[in-house]
Amino acid sequence: MTQFGLRKLLLLVAIVAVVLVAACWLYGHFYWFPTEGVQNSYANMCVGELITDYLRENDNEWPTNWDDLEPIYARRYASTYGGAAFFASMRDRVTVDWETNPSELLQRAGHDHIRVIRLKDGSDVYWQGAEPNQMVYDYLEQQNLDGR
């Protein structure tokens, strides 16, 4: 292959790489975030609200499963978020560590970034001020469960 042919090949590879990077960015910016990202953000916020409400109503006992949260959702949030279909979608999108001890969570959270509520797809999207772990931590800190 001549020097001229090698330059053309390298230029072609560079152009293809730029096009692929641009396509990935466009997909994320114009498709993934407006669809999945927005739904994940709402799911995260709703789970944070549900768990803090559950803690408030149950003497700061952690919920044991989604069934514990469903009555609160039906009573307070179903009309806001979209009824039973959104609750089912939220269960599919979000995972919660049901074995969490709120007092231990509060003690550890000051030292580590504890994530007991996570999106199943591994993304880390949430509305500003509505990261669910921070919402729970802020509530627990207000309750002063660790005796500080």
Buried (B, 14 or more C-beta within 10 A) or exposed (E): EEEEEEEEEEEEEEEEEEEEEEEEEEEEEEEBBEEBBEBBBBBBBBBBBBBBBBBEEEEBEBBEEBEBBBEBBEEEBBEEBBEEEBBEBBBEBBBBEEEBBBBEBBBEBEEEEBBBBBBEEEBEBBEEEBBBBBBBBBBBBEBEBBEE
